[in-house]
Amino acid sequence: MFDKLYRGEPTFDGAPPPTGIPWDVGQAQPRLMELEALGGITGEVLDIGCGLGDNAIFLASRGYSVTALDGSATAIERARGRAAAAGVDVAFGVADATDLTGYDGRFDTVIDSALYHCLDDDGRRSYAAGLYRATRSGARWHLFCFSDGNVNGVLAPRAEVPEQNIRDTLTANGWRIDFLGPTTYLANTSSFAGDPNNLPEQLRRQLPPEQLELMQEVAKRFAAIVPLLDDDRVHLPFTVVHAVRVD
Ligand SMILES: C[S@@+](CC[C@H](N)C(=O)[O-])C[C@H]1O[C@@H](n2cnc3c(N)ncnc32)[C@H](O)[C@@H]1O
């Protein structure tokens, strides 16, 4: 699904080609930049589910040694192009976050900018365990994912991750949560603002009623605010987690 989106192809049968990539804002996430400025990034960095690479490129430009991995080969190819244009070195690679091998004991800081909520429960458990193996003593994991909050009335466009899910998954796999709280994530409105009534009937029938209801509410709110936005950008409600690897 993600690779098709990065190639600009319909992500399911009967869908129109995507109008954009909602998380492609052409810059690092503002909350990640603040975290870096406040000293939250140390040592060898892993940006997992790096997408088009803007967070990794920002950190490399600040002098960090960064490995950036994603399951989509197209995303990684495009991210390499962006890093070359920015004149920075990032060790990009294609990898499945739920089956992370070959990186044992490598990293001191992990950045997860909107990956965790893409995984199902089994995937989240394997991912958390894999990150434990891939990190060193005292490593920190900064995780950003959809929340059930709202930012001045803007809702997350898909199901949020319950706090208890994060707590259970991380603590069961060797991570201690030092902080969990609300934050925001910068996105553009492409493919969030669409009315779910325009989806192919076959797809609509597969979606749970509460998901359709949420999509309708999100589309209604976005329709009202899109004409007011600068550069089509919107701040989405997220949760941020700062966790430490327990030895
Ligand atoms: C919402 S995007 C966020 C991209 C980027 N971190 C950002 O904030 O701009 C989620 C990314 O996770 C990647 N992804 C999803 N499942 C994955 C998996 N199992 N292993 C590795 N990457 C995955 C997708 O290809 C996509 O690039």
The ligand as a MOL file (V3000), in Angstrom:
LIG
                    3D

  0  0  0     0  0            999 V3000
M  V30 BEGIN CTAB
M  V30 COUNTS 27 29 0 0 0
M  V30 BEGIN ATOM
M  V30 1 C 2.9030 7.8680 8.0040 0
M  V30 2 S 4.4090 7.4710 7.1770 0 CHG=1
M  V30 3 C 5.5890 8.4500 8.0800 0
M  V30 4 C 6.8730 8.6950 7.3280 0
M  V30 5 C 7.9210 9.5350 8.0470 0
M  V30 6 N 8.3860 8.9030 9.2610 0
M  V30 7 C 7.4070 10.9250 8.3360 0
M  V30 8 O 7.0460 11.2350 9.4910 0
M  V30 9 O 7.3350 11.7220 7.3830 0 CHG=-1
M  V30 10 C 4.7300 5.8140 7.7530 0
M  V30 11 C 5.9300 5.1670 7.0690 0
M  V30 12 O 6.1430 3.8850 7.6490 0
M  V30 13 C 6.4860 2.9680 6.6300 0
M  V30 14 N 6.1160 1.6310 7.0960 0
M  V30 15 C 4.8880 1.1260 7.3340 0
M  V30 16 N 4.9650 -0.1350 7.7800 0
M  V30 17 C 6.2900 -0.4490 7.8210 0
M  V30 18 C 7.0400 -1.6040 8.2110 0
M  V30 19 N 6.4260 -2.7240 8.6430 0
M  V30 20 N 8.3790 -1.5580 8.1390 0
M  V30 21 C 9.0270 -0.4440 7.7200 0
M  V30 22 N 8.3770 0.6820 7.3380 0
M  V30 23 C 7.0280 0.6800 7.3940 0
M  V30 24 C 5.7090 3.4250 5.4140 0
M  V30 25 O 6.2770 2.9610 4.2060 0
M  V30 26 C 5.7700 4.9410 5.5740 0
M  V30 27 O 6.8640 5.4810 4.8860 0
M  V30 END ATOM
M  V30 BEGIN BOND
M  V30 1 1 1 2
M  V30 2 1 2 3
M  V30 3 1 2 10
M  V30 4 1 3 4
M  V30 5 1 4 5
M  V30 6 1 5 6
M  V30 7 1 5 7
M  V30 8 2 7 8
M  V30 9 1 7 9
M  V30 10 1 10 11
M  V30 11 1 11 12
M  V30 12 1 11 26
M  V30 13 1 12 13
M  V30 14 1 13 14
M  V30 15 1 13 24
M  V30 16 1 14 15
M  V30 17 1 14 23
M  V30 18 2 15 16
M  V30 19 1 16 17
M  V30 20 1 17 18
M  V30 21 2 17 23
M  V30 22 1 18 19
M  V30 23 2 18 20
M  V30 24 1 20 21
M  V30 25 2 21 22
M  V30 26 1 22 23
M  V30 27 1 24 25
M  V30 28 1 24 26
M  V30 29 1 26 27
M  V30 END BOND
M  V30 END CTAB
M  END
